Structures are given as structure tokens and as C-alpha cells.
Amino acid sequence: MGQYFFKLPDLGEGIVEAEVAALHVKVGDMVTEDQPLIDMMTDKATVEIPSPTDGKILSISGKLGEMILVGTPMVVIEVEGAGNIESNIESDIESSEEEPVEKEEKPVVESIVKSVSAPVEAPTSGGIVNDSPLTSPAVRLRALEAHIDLAKVPGSGAAGRISHQDLDDFIASGGRISGHISETGKEKRTAIEEIPVIGIRRKIAQRMELSKRSIPHYSYVEEVDVTEVEKLRVFLNTNRTEDQPKLSILPFIMMATLKGMEKFPECNSHYDTEHSLVRRFSGVHLGIASQTPNGLMVPVVSHAETRDIWDMAAEMMRVSSAARAGKAKREELSGSTVTITSLGKIGGIVTTPVINYPEVCIIGVNKIVPRPMVIDETDIQIRKMMNLSSSFDHRVVDGFVAAELIQFIKGALEQPATLFM
């Protein structure tokens, strides 16, 4: 039997490291060629790494959330034949008896699990002492959930180790930390759950922090009467068959934003902080902020200037669905020049969206609400109203220009015929 050292492969141009996002196998598992081993997350996408060969997993390097350099050995697989151990690696292994390749890998995997799921003891209060009695993690978790002070539980094991039976006996005798029952007779909840911020969640946190730290945000909110564009939307959908995509309000907003970027090109830009340089783009690549099971992603409708409203709607659905399914390609999640973000029916009245760094503006869409509006001094009508809550990089986009852009988009939506002129 031989050993196959599998190194983290090249995941794309310019990518030198990636984060361990998921482990699909454990030490001792038998794997077949192309079976998923590990998910690695880059700046823009999560890549599933398959097994290069059949064999048995001997070791796995890297913990969940750890950054791994491209070319780093990640998995050692026991295979039929000689394997692929290079002479220099083999000599290093033979000369280091303290750290053999075939290490005890079970504790490594267990440490990953424990780091994610280990119970966290409540802060010292209400009579809990700082001593940590000898016991197992399972007993410690039970005690935490039951608000039991383990320091007060007699242990029957060696060196006073507390067993499940010891805990059961203590509970049966009425033992419980004082102060956890309120005057109303209801039990106070003191458990604390620690959730590691890894994977997409960590990337989102880093991007938001970078954006808020780097960009002086300026917000502008305006209400828009979308009654007429809603009538047009319903009319255009009337003759669509079941297998043809229907139009939501978003493609109309995308069309209005496209025309706005052509009129105000300073808003269709990236700001290079390091070089104090603004990059204006001739093409408009619309990012559509989308909530997915893996967190917030921004799939991109590229070259919106080449698309009609139907093509724009279809492409938006395609890339958004791919993002939600975790199948979006790297190029479908990068390269946007302006972003539209919408929470749909839960969009609230006003939001303050965070700019998608390094862009310089983001168009926020709030929910549509029917409201009585004064049309003229003698006419009050129920109209469908929607707010646009948008943010701008004040280093690049002056407040006056930001207001002009939103007023332009407002006008296009309130007179939807102009979208097609």
C-alpha cells in the first residue's frame, strides 16, 4: 500500500489561499475518485474539492475556518500501489519520528467538532465558583442546561470525577443553583451559545467592515409612485405562458438604473483607495443582492446595456438561482459596477444599505405600499408608493449628483414608457 498526498490545487487566477468551509469525509473513511472531500471558499465562491483517487483517508489537515495556502498538503490517502510521495517529502517524514505522517488524526477531527459544538459555561455568578470539576463534556452540557453548579455535585469517580449518575442523583435530591428561579416562578435562561464566524458569514463580515471603514456613506431616500409601472408590468405578463418568466418590479428598476448610470457615469464606478483612482465603466454590470442559504451574495447581470427587459429578467433569475443553489460560477459573483438591493415585501419604509465595496453607490428598494396621495388640490387617489433608499460614496459622488440620479430613476419609473425610448 502507498500514500497519496493531495495538495490544495489552484482555484483560479490570483488566488493564493482559501478557507476550509466544510469537511465531507473523516479519517478512516473509504473514498472513491471524484467523491467530494472538502469545500474551500475563496473571496467569491465556494469550490468543492473532489478526491483524486480511490483509497482510505489517513489524515486531514486544516480546521473549519482555517486559511490554507494553495499547494499545501491537505489530505493523505492510502492507495493501492506506490502512491505519489516525493523523495524529499519521504525523507522529511523518516527523519521526524516525533511527527509521523500517520499521526493520530482522530483528535484533530474531534477538536474541529468540539470547537464548533463545545458548550460554553455560564459566567461566574449566583454562587458558581471558578473551579472546573472533572467531568465529561456531555455532563458539563447537561449541567449547564439544568443550571447545576458542578462544583457542588459530589463526584464518585477517581479524583472526584462527576458521572452522569452523580448528576442524576444530585438533581433527584433537589440540588439546583439558587437564583435561577424568578419571583414569578419562571426559570431564568442563562445558557450561552458560541457560533464560530466562518465561511461565507466571515467573508460577509469582512466585506461589510471594509466598506463601512473605507467608504464615507451618504444616504438619500425618495418616494416613488409605482402605480403606472405596476399596471404595465401586469399587462406585459398577461400573455406570458407558464414556461416563460414573468416580470417583477425589479427588472423595471434595473432598466431605470441602467439608464441612470448612462446619464450619471460617475455612479457606475469603482474607487481604488490605494491609488486614489476612480475607474468609470462604460458597460453596466448590475449586482443583485440576494439572500441565500449560505448568506448574502451578489450575483451579477453583466452588460445590462445589451439586454432588453425580458432578457434582463431571465438573466437575473438564472444567476440568483445559481447563487441560492451554491452553483454560481466565480465570474457570476464578481465584477458588478453598481448594486441593487431589495428585501421585497419585508423591505420596510427606509433602509441604509451598505455599499458593495469598491463600488460607489447602491440602490435600495423598499416595499410597495398603497397610500392616499394628493394628485392635485381637489383629487386624492390611492396610489402604490415605494421608497428608494440609496447610499453613495461621498468621495466620488456629491450629494447633488446622488439626488439627481435618484430623481431620474424616480421619473423613469413614474413614466415607464420612457424606459423603452
C-alpha positions as CSV (number, residue, x, y, z in Angstrom):
1,M,0.0,0.0,0.0
2,G,1.2,3.5,-0.8
3,Q,0.2,7.0,0.3
4,Y,-1.2,9.8,-1.9
5,F,-0.5,13.3,-0.7
6,F,-3.3,15.6,-2.1
7,K,-2.4,19.3,-2.1
8,L,-4.8,22.2,-2.4
9,P,-5.0,22.8,-6.1
10,D,-5.0,26.2,-8.0
11,L,-8.5,27.6,-7.5
12,G,-8.3,30.4,-10.0
13,E,-6.1,33.2,-11.3
14,G,-4.7,35.3,-8.4
15,I,-6.0,33.0,-5.6
16,V,-3.2,32.1,-3.2
17,E,-5.2,30.8,-0.3
18,A,-8.7,29.6,0.6
19,E,-10.7,28.9,3.7
20,V,-11.9,25.4,4.8
21,A,-15.6,25.8,4.6
22,A,-16.8,22.1,5.0
23,L,-15.4,18.6,5.6
24,H,-17.2,15.8,3.8
25,V,-15.0,13.0,5.0
26,K,-13.2,12.0,8.2
27,V,-10.1,9.9,8.9
28,G,-10.8,6.2,8.2
29,D,-13.4,6.8,5.5
30,M,-13.1,4.9,2.2
31,V,-13.4,7.3,-0.7
32,T,-13.7,6.9,-4.5
33,E,-12.3,9.1,-7.2
34,D,-14.2,12.3,-7.7
35,Q,-16.0,11.9,-4.3
36,P,-16.3,15.3,-2.6
37,L,-13.6,15.7,0.1
38,I,-13.5,19.3,1.3
39,D,-15.2,22.6,0.4
40,M,-12.8,25.6,0.1
41,M,-14.1,29.1,0.0
42,T,-12.3,31.9,-1.9
43,D,-13.3,35.6,-2.0
44,K,-16.1,35.0,-4.4
45,A,-17.2,31.4,-4.4
46,T,-17.1,28.0,-2.6
47,V,-15.3,25.3,-4.5
48,E,-15.9,21.6,-3.9
49,I,-12.6,19.7,-3.9
50,P,-13.1,16.1,-5.1
51,S,-10.9,13.1,-4.3
52,P,-8.2,12.5,-7.0
53,T,-8.1,8.7,-6.3
54,D,-9.7,5.7,-4.6
55,G,-8.4,4.9,-1.1
56,K,-8.7,5.3,2.6
57,I,-8.4,8.7,4.4
58,L,-5.3,8.6,6.7
59,S,-5.2,12.3,7.7
60,I,-6.8,15.7,7.0
61,S,-5.1,19.0,7.5
62,G,-6.8,22.2,8.3
63,K,-9.7,23.0,10.6
64,L,-13.0,24.6,9.7
65,G,-12.5,28.3,9.1
66,E,-8.7,27.9,8.7
67,M,-7.0,29.6,5.7
68,I,-4.9,27.2,3.6
69,L,-2.3,28.2,1.0
70,V,-2.5,26.8,-2.5
71,G,-0.1,23.8,-2.8
72,T,-0.4,22.9,0.9
73,P,-0.9,19.1,1.5
74,M,-4.4,18.7,2.8
75,V,-5.3,15.0,2.7
76,V,-3.3,11.9,2.9
77,I,-5.0,8.9,1.2
78,E,-3.8,5.3,1.5
79,V,-3.9,3.8,-2.0
80,E,-3.1,0.6,-3.9
81,G,0.4,0.8,-5.3
82,A,3.3,3.2,-4.6
83,G,1.3,6.4,-4.2
84,N,2.8,9.8,-5.0
85,I,5.2,10.6,-2.1
86,E,8.1,12.6,-3.4
87,S,11.6,11.7,-2.3
88,N,12.1,14.9,-0.3
89,I,8.7,14.5,1.5
90,E,9.5,10.9,2.3
91,S,13.0,11.8,3.7
92,D,11.4,14.5,5.8
93,I,8.9,12.0,7.2
94,E,11.6,9.4,8.0
95,S,13.8,12.0,9.8
96,S,11.0,13.2,12.0
97,E,9.8,10.5,14.3
98,E,8.1,13.0,16.6
99,E,5.6,13.9,13.9
100,P,5.0,11.0,11.6
101,V,2.6,11.3,8.6
102,E,0.3,8.7,10.1
103,K,-0.5,10.8,13.2
104,E,-3.4,10.2,15.5
105,E,-5.9,12.1,13.4
106,K,-8.9,11.3,15.4
107,P,-8.2,14.1,18.0
108,V,-7.8,16.6,15.1
109,V,-11.2,15.8,13.8
110,E,-12.7,15.7,17.3
111,S,-11.1,19.1,18.0
112,I,-12.9,20.5,15.0
113,V,-16.2,19.2,16.2
114,K,-15.5,20.4,19.7
115,S,-14.5,23.9,18.5
116,V,-18.0,24.2,16.9
117,S,-20.2,22.5,19.4
118,A,-18.5,22.6,22.8
119,P,-20.8,24.0,25.5
120,V,-19.9,27.3,27.0
121,E,-20.2,27.6,30.7
122,A,-22.2,30.5,32.1
123,P,-20.3,33.4,33.6
124,T,-19.3,33.2,37.2
125,S,-22.3,34.4,39.2
126,G,-25.0,33.3,41.6
127,G,-22.7,31.1,43.6
128,I,-20.8,29.4,40.7
129,V,-17.1,29.1,41.6
130,N,-14.3,29.3,39.1
131,D,-13.1,25.7,39.8
132,S,-13.6,23.3,36.9
133,P,-14.6,19.9,38.3
134,L,-13.5,16.8,36.5
135,T,-16.3,15.5,34.2
136,S,-17.1,14.8,30.6
137,P,-18.3,17.5,28.0
138,A,-21.7,15.7,27.9
139,V,-22.2,16.0,31.7
140,R,-21.0,19.6,31.6
141,L,-23.6,20.4,28.9
142,R,-26.4,18.8,30.9
143,A,-25.4,20.7,34.0
144,L,-25.3,24.0,32.0
145,E,-28.8,23.4,30.6
146,A,-30.1,22.4,34.1
147,H,-28.4,25.4,35.8
148,I,-26.5,23.0,38.0
149,D,-23.3,24.2,39.8
150,L,-20.9,21.3,39.2
151,A,-18.7,22.5,42.0
152,K,-21.5,21.5,44.4
153,V,-22.0,18.0,42.8
154,P,-20.3,15.2,44.7
155,G,-18.2,13.1,42.3
156,S,-17.9,9.4,42.8
157,G,-15.1,8.8,40.3
158,A,-11.4,8.9,40.5
159,A,-10.2,12.3,41.8
160,G,-13.8,13.3,42.3
161,R,-14.8,12.9,38.6
162,I,-18.5,13.6,38.2
163,S,-20.5,11.0,36.2
164,H,-24.0,11.1,34.6
165,Q,-25.2,9.1,37.6
166,D,-23.7,11.6,40.1
167,L,-25.6,14.4,38.2
168,D,-28.8,12.4,38.2
169,D,-28.5,11.8,42.0
170,F,-27.9,15.5,42.6
171,I,-30.9,16.5,40.6
172,A,-33.1,13.9,42.3
173,S,-32.1,15.3,45.7
174,G,-33.4,18.7,44.6
175,G,-30.0,20.3,44.1
176,R,-30.0,23.4,41.9
177,I,-28.2,26.7,41.7
178,S,-30.1,29.3,43.7
179,G,-31.1,32.5,42.0
180,H,-32.2,30.9,38.7
181,I,-35.9,31.0,39.6
182,S,-37.5,34.4,39.3
183,E,-40.2,35.8,41.6
184,T,-42.8,34.8,39.1
185,G,-41.7,31.2,39.3
186,K,-40.2,31.2,35.8
187,E,-36.7,29.8,35.2
188,K,-34.1,32.3,34.0
189,R,-32.3,31.3,30.9
190,T,-28.5,31.6,31.3
191,A,-27.1,29.3,28.6
192,I,-24.8,31.0,26.1
193,E,-24.2,29.6,22.6
194,E,-20.9,30.5,20.8
195,I,-21.2,30.3,17.0
196,P,-17.9,30.5,15.0
197,V,-18.0,33.1,12.3
198,I,-16.5,31.2,9.4
199,G,-17.1,30.6,5.7
200,I,-19.5,32.9,3.8
201,R,-20.5,34.6,7.1
202,R,-16.9,35.6,7.8
203,K,-16.5,36.9,4.2
204,I,-19.7,39.0,4.6
205,A,-18.5,40.4,7.9
206,Q,-15.1,41.3,6.4
207,R,-16.6,42.9,3.3
208,M,-19.1,44.9,5.4
209,E,-16.3,46.1,7.8
210,L,-14.1,47.1,4.8
211,S,-17.0,49.0,3.2
212,K,-18.0,50.9,6.4
213,R,-14.4,51.6,7.4
214,S,-13.3,52.7,4.0
215,I,-16.3,54.5,2.5
216,P,-17.9,57.7,3.8
217,H,-21.5,56.7,3.2
218,Y,-24.1,59.3,2.1
219,S,-27.8,58.2,2.1
220,Y,-30.6,59.7,0.0
221,V,-34.3,58.5,0.3
222,E,-37.1,59.3,-2.1
223,E,-40.6,58.0,-2.5
224,V,-41.7,56.8,-5.9
225,D,-45.2,56.4,-7.3
226,V,-45.1,52.9,-9.0
227,T,-48.8,52.7,-9.9
228,E,-48.3,53.1,-13.6
229,V,-45.3,50.8,-13.8
230,E,-47.2,48.2,-11.9
231,K,-50.1,48.4,-14.4
232,L,-47.6,48.0,-17.2
233,R,-45.9,45.0,-15.5
234,V,-49.3,43.2,-15.1
235,F,-50.2,44.0,-18.8
236,L,-46.9,42.6,-20.1
237,N,-47.2,39.5,-18.0
238,T,-50.8,38.8,-19.3
239,N,-49.7,36.9,-22.5
240,R,-46.8,35.0,-21.0
241,T,-47.1,31.2,-20.9
242,E,-46.4,29.1,-17.8
243,D,-42.9,28.3,-19.0
244,Q,-42.0,31.9,-19.7
245,P,-40.6,34.1,-16.9
246,K,-42.9,36.8,-15.5
247,L,-41.7,40.3,-14.7
248,S,-41.4,41.5,-11.2
249,I,-40.8,45.2,-10.3
250,L,-37.0,44.5,-10.2
251,P,-36.4,44.4,-14.0
252,F,-38.0,47.8,-14.3
253,I,-35.8,49.2,-11.6
254,M,-32.8,47.6,-13.3
255,M,-33.8,49.3,-16.6
256,A,-34.2,52.6,-14.8
257,T,-30.8,52.2,-13.0
258,L,-29.1,51.3,-16.3
259,K,-30.4,54.5,-17.9
260,G,-29.3,56.4,-14.8
261,M,-25.8,55.0,-15.0
262,E,-25.6,56.1,-18.6
263,K,-26.6,59.7,-17.6
264,F,-24.5,59.8,-14.5
265,P,-21.4,57.8,-15.3
266,E,-19.6,58.8,-12.1
267,C,-22.0,56.5,-10.3
268,N,-21.0,53.5,-12.4
269,S,-17.6,53.4,-10.9
270,H,-15.1,51.7,-8.6
271,Y,-12.9,53.8,-6.2
272,D,-9.4,52.5,-5.8
273,T,-8.4,53.7,-2.4
274,E,-4.8,52.6,-2.6
275,H,-4.1,54.6,-5.8
276,S,-6.7,57.4,-5.2
277,L,-8.2,56.5,-8.6
278,V,-11.8,56.3,-9.9
279,R,-12.5,53.7,-12.6
280,R,-15.5,54.6,-14.6
281,F,-17.0,51.7,-16.6
282,S,-18.6,52.0,-20.0
283,G,-20.5,48.8,-19.5
284,V,-23.1,48.4,-16.7
285,H,-22.9,45.3,-14.7
286,L,-25.8,45.1,-12.3
287,G,-25.2,43.3,-9.0
288,I,-28.4,41.9,-7.4
289,A,-28.0,41.4,-3.7
290,S,-29.6,38.0,-2.9
291,Q,-30.2,36.2,0.3
292,T,-29.0,32.6,0.0
293,P,-28.7,29.6,2.5
294,N,-25.0,30.5,2.7
295,G,-25.6,34.2,3.4
296,L,-25.8,37.3,1.3
297,M,-24.3,37.1,-2.2
298,V,-24.3,39.5,-5.1
299,P,-24.9,37.6,-8.4
300,V,-24.2,39.8,-11.5
301,V,-26.2,40.6,-14.6
302,S,-23.3,41.5,-16.8
303,H,-23.5,44.0,-19.7
304,A,-27.1,45.2,-18.9
305,E,-26.7,47.7,-21.7
306,T,-27.0,44.9,-24.2
307,R,-30.2,43.4,-22.8
308,D,-33.9,44.1,-23.1
309,I,-36.2,43.8,-20.1
310,W,-37.1,40.2,-20.7
311,D,-33.5,39.1,-21.1
312,M,-32.6,41.1,-18.0
313,A,-35.3,39.4,-16.0
314,A,-34.3,36.0,-17.2
315,E,-30.6,36.5,-16.5
316,M,-31.4,37.9,-13.0
317,M,-33.4,34.8,-12.2
318,R,-30.7,32.5,-13.6
319,V,-27.7,33.9,-11.7
320,S,-29.8,34.4,-8.5
321,S,-31.0,30.8,-8.6
322,A,-27.4,29.6,-9.2
323,A,-26.3,31.6,-6.2
324,R,-29.0,30.2,-3.9
325,A,-28.2,26.6,-5.1
326,G,-24.5,27.2,-4.5
327,K,-23.7,26.6,-8.2
328,A,-22.8,30.1,-9.3
329,K,-19.5,30.5,-11.1
330,R,-16.8,32.9,-9.9
331,E,-17.5,35.3,-12.8
332,E,-21.2,35.3,-12.0
333,L,-20.4,36.6,-8.4
334,S,-17.9,39.3,-9.3
335,G,-17.4,42.3,-11.5
336,S,-20.5,44.3,-10.6
337,T,-20.3,48.1,-11.1
338,V,-23.5,49.1,-9.2
339,T,-25.7,47.0,-6.9
340,I,-29.4,46.9,-6.4
341,T,-30.6,45.5,-3.0
342,S,-34.2,44.7,-2.2
343,L,-36.0,42.9,0.7
344,G,-39.2,42.6,-1.3
345,K,-42.4,42.6,0.8
346,I,-40.4,43.0,4.1
347,G,-38.4,45.9,2.6
348,G,-39.6,48.3,5.3
349,I,-40.0,52.0,4.9
350,V,-36.4,53.2,4.9
351,T,-33.1,51.3,4.9
352,T,-29.5,52.4,4.9
353,P,-27.8,49.9,2.6
354,V,-24.0,49.3,2.8
355,I,-22.2,49.9,-0.4
356,N,-20.8,46.8,-2.2
357,Y,-17.0,47.7,-2.0
358,P,-15.4,49.0,-4.2
359,E,-18.5,50.4,-5.9
360,V,-19.6,53.9,-5.2
361,C,-23.4,53.5,-5.0
362,I,-26.1,51.0,-4.1
363,I,-29.8,51.4,-4.9
364,G,-32.0,50.2,-2.1
365,V,-35.6,49.1,-2.8
366,N,-38.3,49.2,-0.1
367,K,-41.7,47.6,-0.1
368,I,-44.7,48.8,-2.2
369,V,-47.5,50.2,0.0
370,P,-50.9,51.6,-1.2
371,R,-51.3,55.1,0.2
372,P,-53.7,58.0,-0.3
373,M,-51.9,60.7,-2.3
374,V,-52.9,64.2,-3.3
375,I,-52.8,64.3,-7.1
376,D,-53.9,67.9,-7.2
377,E,-55.6,70.3,-4.9
378,T,-59.0,68.6,-5.5
379,D,-58.1,64.9,-6.2
380,I,-56.9,62.4,-3.7
381,Q,-56.2,58.8,-5.0
382,I,-54.9,55.6,-3.6
383,R,-51.5,55.1,-5.2
384,K,-48.9,52.4,-5.0
385,M,-45.9,54.0,-3.3
386,M,-42.4,52.7,-2.9
387,N,-39.3,54.3,-1.3
388,L,-35.8,54.1,-2.8
389,S,-33.2,54.2,0.0
390,S,-29.8,54.5,-1.6
391,S,-26.2,55.0,-0.4
392,F,-23.3,56.7,-2.1
393,D,-19.6,57.1,-1.7
394,H,-19.3,60.8,-0.8
395,R,-15.6,60.8,-2.0
396,V,-16.8,60.2,-5.6
397,V,-20.5,61.1,-5.7
398,D,-21.6,64.6,-4.5
399,G,-24.9,64.8,-2.7
400,F,-26.4,66.9,-5.5
401,V,-25.5,64.2,-8.1
402,A,-26.8,61.4,-5.9
403,A,-30.1,63.3,-5.6
404,E,-30.2,63.9,-9.4
405,L,-29.7,60.2,-10.1
406,I,-32.5,59.1,-7.8
407,Q,-34.8,61.7,-9.2
408,F,-34.0,60.4,-12.7
409,I,-34.8,56.8,-11.6
410,K,-38.0,58.1,-10.0
411,G,-39.1,59.8,-13.1
412,A,-38.4,56.8,-15.3
413,L,-40.5,54.5,-13.0
414,E,-43.3,57.0,-12.8
415,Q,-43.4,57.4,-16.6
416,P,-42.5,53.8,-17.6
417,A,-42.8,54.5,-21.3
418,T,-39.5,56.4,-21.1
419,L,-37.8,53.1,-20.1
420,F,-38.3,51.9,-23.7
421,M,-37.4,55.1,-25.5
